[in-house]
């Protein structure tokens, strides 16, 4: 029985290393295992053996390269360590490690840090994900196309069987990630992921979480650094005997989002060190939340001045409601175009019409607020003057601006994917 302490990578100070080299395909004849599949376990004496034997048989029959299976036992108190040791002795290419502390993230961090395989993966011991997706998952990493690959249960091509409670929780969690951290990947929680080792060596020292938020944190940092994330639709069947405690995990995830959001907004993560030396990026790096707010506010201030000027010019000829609608429409089109380029870093004509149509929907929110406020003002104070109208409209616009920013960040410009993955 071997005990593996925390990896040296955890305690190593974060520095700014040189950029990642160009992505390249792995050689056809690799002297060592190309793929290391980690199976993190905690008290899984019933599922461990059938999982590993099924995984080993699948890889032996379908995977064209040498492989290794690593059982990462994190502080099990049942028969899991004895079963893991026996499997490692019986099945060629199977290894196991034992950690003194619990935590799925800790198990993956340790196993991936010590592995020398050029492609690192993991899957859950319950095998909820169909193993037929394993080769499509790692193929883009072997070929040099992508840096990270994830299984997604939220793509159109996925076949998922699970109860409504877990479906709602999963979609709410991923929706929250998109609205707060502006992520582009569709499914952060699927226990079916892979990463190139050269990328993992740079990412792992930056990931603080050692529990269930580990996956999400790794993906967010990778995406913000401009690394390419490939998504694979998977067939997935819910495990009714899941050990995940939903409430405590959800609270820990919310704390992780807040911590990671502060680190990104404050520029405390050395993201530039993760860029590829060949500049292999699809557009600009995503702008941090703090800078997006500043730019959005600047664009909003300019468009508000434009709106007020147009309203003042049109009011005598068209009346208050028509002047408000026309001025708001013109400023909304200009506002969407400016935010598209300056706030969210979207260049080119691709998707411009779609963005304007979605921006128009956000404009309708502003129209409803401002027109409604004018209607209420005229009902309560029929004799209100022009200055009172302007003050009322400014207040309504402030509320509309906040809603538009949330809509722009989460829906209009949720950020472009860096891969040709399937949209959810």
C-alpha positions in Angstrom: 0.0 0.0 0.0 1.4 3.4 -1.0 0.6 6.7 0.4 1.0 9.7 -1.8 1.2 13.1 -0.1 0.3 16.4 -1.6 2.1 17.0 -4.9 5.0 19.3 -4.9 3.2 21.3 -7.5 0.7 22.5 -4.8 3.4 24.2 -2.7 5.4 25.6 -5.6 5.1 29.4 -5.9 3.2 30.6 -8.9 5.5 32.3 -11.4 5.2 33.5 -14.9 6.8 30.8 -17.0 7.4 31.0 -20.7 4.5 30.5 -23.1 3.2 27.1 -24.0 4.8 25.7 -27.2 2.9 25.0 -30.3 0.4 22.2 -30.2 1.7 19.1 -32.1 0.3 15.6 -32.7 1.7 12.8 -30.7 4.0 10.4 -32.6 2.3 7.2 -33.9 4.8 5.0 -32.0 5.0 6.4 -28.5 7.3 4.4 -26.2 5.2 4.9 -23.1 1.5 4.9 -22.4 -0.2 7.8 -24.3 -3.3 7.9 -22.1 -3.6 7.8 -18.3 -7.2 7.4 -17.2 -7.7 8.2 -13.5 -10.6 6.7 -11.6 -11.0 8.7 -8.3 -12.7 6.6 -5.6 -13.8 6.9 -2.0 -15.5 3.8 -0.4 -16.4 2.2 -3.7 -15.9 -1.5 -2.8 -19.0 -2.5 -4.8 -18.4 -0.5 -8.0 -14.7 -0.4 -8.3 -13.9 -3.9 -9.7 -16.6 -4.0 -12.4 -15.8 -0.4 -13.4 -12.0 -1.0 -13.8 -12.4 -4.4 -15.5 -15.0 -3.0 -18.0 -12.8 0.1 -18.7 -9.7 -2.1 -19.1 -11.5 -4.4 -21.6 -12.8 -1.4 -23.5 -9.4 0.3 -23.8 -7.7 -3.0 -24.8 -10.2 -3.6 -27.6 -10.7 -0.1 -29.0 -7.8 2.2 -28.0 -4.9 2.2 -30.6 -2.2 3.3 -28.2 -0.7 2.1 -25.0 -2.7 3.1 -22.0 -2.6 3.2 -18.2 -5.5 3.1 -15.7 -4.8 4.7 -12.3 -7.1 4.1 -9.4 -6.8 7.1 -7.1 -8.2 6.1 -3.7 -8.6 9.1 -1.5 -8.8 7.9 2.1 -11.3 5.0 1.7 -12.2 3.2 4.9 -13.8 0.1 3.4 -12.3 -2.7 1.2 -11.5 -0.3 -1.7 -7.7 -0.2 -1.1 -7.5 -4.1 -1.1 -9.5 -4.3 -4.3 -7.5 -1.6 -6.0 -4.2 -3.4 -5.1 -5.5 -6.7 -6.4 -6.7 -5.1 -9.7 -3.3 -3.4 -10.2 -1.6 -6.8 -9.7 -3.9 -8.6 -12.1 -4.6 -6.2 -15.0 -1.6 -5.1 -17.1 -1.3 -1.3 -17.3 -3.2 -0.7 -14.1 -1.8 1.2 -11.2 -3.2 2.6 -7.9 -2.3 5.3 -5.4 -3.7 6.0 -2.0 -4.1 9.5 -0.5 -4.5 10.2 3.2 -7.1 12.9 2.7 -10.5 13.0 1.0 -11.4 15.1 -2.1 -11.9 14.2 -5.7 -10.0 17.3 -6.8 -7.1 16.3 -4.5 -7.1 12.8 -6.1 -7.0 14.1 -9.6 -4.4 16.8 -8.8 -2.1 14.2 -7.3 -2.6 11.5 -10.0 -2.2 13.9 -12.9 0.8 15.6 -11.3 2.7 12.3 -11.0 1.8 10.9 -14.4 4.1 11.1 -17.4 1.5 10.2 -20.0 1.0 13.0 -22.6 -2.8 12.8 -22.3 -4.5 12.7 -18.9 -8.2 11.8 -18.4 -10.6 10.8 -15.7 -14.0 9.3 -15.4 -16.4 8.6 -12.5 -16.4 5.1 -11.1 -20.1 4.6 -11.7 -19.5 4.7 -15.4 -22.6 6.9 -16.0 -21.0 8.0 -19.2 -20.9 5.6 -22.1 -17.3 4.5 -22.8 -17.9 4.8 -26.5 -17.2 8.6 -26.1 -13.7 8.0 -24.6 -11.8 7.8 -27.9 -13.6 10.9 -29.3 -12.8 12.6 -26.1 -9.0 12.1 -26.2 -8.6 12.1 -30.0 -8.4 16.0 -30.3 -5.7 16.0 -27.7 -3.6 13.3 -29.3 -3.9 15.0 -32.7 -2.9 18.3 -31.3 -6.2 20.0 -32.1 -7.2 20.9 -28.6 -5.8 21.5 -25.1 -8.7 20.1 -23.0 -11.7 17.9 -23.8 -14.9 17.5 -21.8 -18.0 15.4 -22.1 -21.2 17.4 -22.2 -24.7 16.2 -21.3 -26.3 19.4 -22.5 -25.5 19.2 -26.2 -28.2 18.3 -28.8 -26.5 15.0 -29.6 -26.4 13.8 -26.0 -28.7 11.1 -24.7 -29.3 11.6 -20.9 -31.4 9.7 -18.5 -31.7 11.3 -15.1 -34.4 12.7 -12.7 -35.9 16.2 -13.0 -34.1 17.3 -9.7 -30.6 16.7 -11.0 -31.5 18.0 -14.5 -32.7 21.3 -13.0 -29.7 21.6 -10.6 -27.3 20.9 -13.4 -28.8 23.5 -15.8 -29.0 26.1 -13.1 -25.4 25.5 -12.1 -24.1 25.9 -15.7 -26.4 28.9 -16.3 -25.0 30.5 -13.2 -21.5 30.0 -14.5 -22.4 31.6 -17.8 -24.0 34.6 -16.1 -21.3 35.2 -13.4 -18.1 34.1 -15.0 -19.1 34.3 -18.7 -18.0 30.8 -19.5 -18.5 29.3 -22.9 -18.3 25.5 -22.2 -21.7 24.0 -21.7 -21.3 21.4 -18.9 -18.8 21.8 -16.1 -19.9 18.9 -13.9 -19.8 15.9 -16.2 -17.3 13.4 -14.7 -15.6 12.8 -18.1 -12.7 15.0 -19.0 -9.2 14.9 -20.5 -6.2 17.4 -20.7 -2.8 17.4 -22.4 -0.1 16.9 -19.8 1.9 20.0 -20.9 -1.3 22.1 -20.2 -2.0 20.3 -16.9 1.5 21.1 -15.7 0.7 24.8 -16.1 -2.9 24.7 -14.9 -2.7 22.5 -11.7 -0.6 25.0 -9.7 -3.3 27.6 -10.3 -6.2 25.5 -9.2 -6.9 25.9 -5.5 -10.0 23.7 -4.9 -9.4 20.1 -3.9 -13.1 19.0 -3.9 -15.9 19.1 -6.4 -15.2 22.6 -7.7 -11.8 21.4 -9.0 -13.2 20.7 -12.6 -14.9 24.0 -12.9 -12.0 26.0 -11.7 -9.6 24.3 -14.0 -11.9 24.9 -17.0 -12.6 28.6 -16.2 -8.9 29.3 -15.9 -8.1 27.5 -19.1 -10.8 29.3 -21.0 -9.8 32.7 -19.7 -6.3 32.0 -20.9 -7.5 31.2 -24.4 -6.8 27.5 -24.4 -8.9 25.4 -26.7 -11.6 23.3 -25.1 -13.3 20.6 -27.1 -16.7 19.3 -26.2 -18.0 15.8 -26.9 -21.7 15.0 -26.6 -22.1 11.9 -24.3 -24.7 9.3 -23.5 -25.2 9.5 -19.7 -27.4 7.5 -17.3 -27.8 8.9 -13.8 -26.4 6.8 -10.9 -29.2 6.6 -8.2 -26.5 5.7 -5.6 -24.6 8.9 -6.0 -22.5 10.0 -3.0 -22.7 13.7 -3.7 -24.3 15.8 -1.0 -26.2 18.4 -3.0 -26.6 21.2 -0.5 -23.0 21.2 0.9 -21.6 20.8 -2.7 -23.7 23.7 -4.0 -22.6 26.0 -1.2 -18.9 25.1 -1.8 -19.4 25.7 -5.5 -20.8 29.2 -4.8 -17.9 30.0 -2.6 -15.5 28.8 -5.3 -17.2 30.9 -7.9 -16.9 34.0 -5.7 -13.2 33.3 -4.9 -12.4 32.6 -8.6 -14.3 35.7 -9.7 -12.4 37.9 -7.4 -9.1 36.4 -8.5 -10.0 37.0 -12.2 -11.3 40.5 -11.7 -8.2 41.4 -9.7 -5.8 40.0 -12.3 -4.2 37.7 -9.7 -3.8 34.7 -12.1 -0.9 34.6 -14.6 -3.1 33.8 -17.6 -0.6 35.1 -20.2 1.8 32.3 -19.2 -0.8 29.8 -20.5 -1.0 31.3 -24.0 0.4 29.3 -26.9 3.6 30.6 -28.4 2.1 30.5 -31.9 -0.7 32.8 -30.9 -3.3 30.1 -31.5 -6.3 31.9 -30.1 -9.7 32.5 -31.5 -9.9 36.2 -31.0 -9.0 38.2 -27.9 -8.7 36.8 -24.4 -12.0 37.4 -22.6 -12.1 40.6 -20.7 -12.4 40.4 -16.9 -15.7 41.3 -15.2 -14.3 44.5 -13.7 -13.0 45.8 -17.0 -16.3 44.8 -18.7 -18.3 46.8 -16.2 -16.1 49.9 -16.8 -16.3 49.6 -20.6 -20.0 48.9 -20.5 -20.6 51.9 -18.3 -18.5 54.1 -20.6 -20.5 52.9 -23.7 -23.7 53.3 -21.7 -22.9 56.9 -20.7 -22.2 57.8 -24.3 -25.3 56.1 -25.6 -27.4 57.8 -22.8 -26.1 61.2 -23.9 -27.0 60.3 -27.5 -30.4 59.1 -26.4 -31.1 62.3 -24.5 -30.0 64.5 -27.3 -32.2 62.7 -29.8 -35.1 62.7 -27.4 -34.8 66.5 -27.0 -34.6 67.0 -30.8 -37.6 64.7 -31.6 -39.9 65.6 -28.6 -41.4 68.8 -30.1 -42.3 67.2 -33.4 -43.4 63.6 -32.3 -44.5 63.8 -28.7 -43.0 62.2 -25.7 -43.7 58.5 -26.3 -42.7 58.5 -30.0 -39.5 60.5 -29.3 -38.6 58.1 -26.5 -39.1 55.0 -28.7 -37.1 56.4 -31.7 -34.3 57.8 -29.6 -34.0 54.6 -27.6 -34.0 52.5 -30.8 -31.2 54.5 -32.5 -29.1 54.5 -29.3 -29.7 50.8 -28.7 -28.3 49.9 -32.2 -25.3 52.0 -31.6 -24.9 50.7 -28.0 -25.0 47.0 -29.1 -22.4 47.6 -31.9 -20.1 49.5 -29.4 -20.4 46.9 -26.7 -19.9 44.1 -29.2 -16.5 45.5 -30.1 -15.3 47.3 -27.1 -16.8 45.5 -24.1 -17.0 41.9 -25.2 -14.2 41.8 -27.8 -16.2 40.5 -30.7 -14.7 41.3 -34.1 -15.9 40.7 -37.7 -19.3 40.4 -39.2 -19.9 36.8 -38.1 -23.0 36.8 -35.9 -23.5 40.6 -36.1 -27.1 40.4 -37.1 -27.9 37.8 -34.4 -26.2 40.0 -31.8 -28.3 43.0 -33.0 -31.5 41.0 -32.8 -30.7 39.9 -29.3 -29.6 43.4 -28.4 -33.0 44.6 -29.7 -34.7 42.2 -27.3 -32.6 43.8 -24.5 -33.7 47.2 -25.9 -37.3 46.2 -25.4 -36.6 45.8 -21.7 -35.3 49.3 -21.6 -38.3 50.5 -23.7 -40.8 48.9 -21.3 -39.1 50.5 -18.3 -38.7 54.0 -19.7 -42.1 54.1 -21.5 -43.7 52.6 -18.4 -42.1 55.3 -16.2 -43.3 58.0 -18.5 -46.8 56.6 -18.4 -46.8 56.5 -14.6 -45.4 60.0 -14.4 -48.0 61.4 -16.7 -50.8 59.6 -14.8 -49.6 60.8 -11.4 -48.5 64.3 -12.5 -50.2 65.3 -15.8 -48.5 68.7 -15.7 -45.0 67.5 -15.2 -42.5 69.6 -17.1 -39.6 68.6 -19.4 -37.0 68.5 -16.6 -39.1 66.1 -14.6 -39.5 63.9 -17.6 -35.7 63.8 -18.1 -35.0 63.0 -14.5 -37.6 60.2 -14.6 -36.1 58.8 -17.8 -32.6 58.9 -16.4 -33.6 56.9 -13.4 -35.4 54.4 -15.5 -32.4 54.1 -17.8 -30.1 53.3 -14.9 -32.3 50.3 -14.0 -32.5 49.3 -17.7 -28.8 49.6 -18.0 -28.2 47.1 -15.2 -30.6 44.6 -16.8 -29.0 45.1 -20.2 -25.6 44.4 -18.9 -26.7 41.1 -17.3 -28.5 40.2 -20.6 -25.5 41.1 -22.7 -23.1 39.1 -20.6 -25.2 36.0 -20.2 -27.2 35.9 -23.4 -26.3 38.4 -26.2 -22.5 38.0 -25.9 -22.0 34.9 -23.7 -18.5 34.6 -25.4 -17.6 32.6 -28.5 -16.5 28.9 -28.2 -12.9 28.2 -28.9 -13.7 24.9 -30.6 -16.1 23.5 -33.1 -18.1 21.8 -30.3 -21.8 21.3 -30.4 -23.9 24.0 -28.9 -26.2 23.1 -26.1 
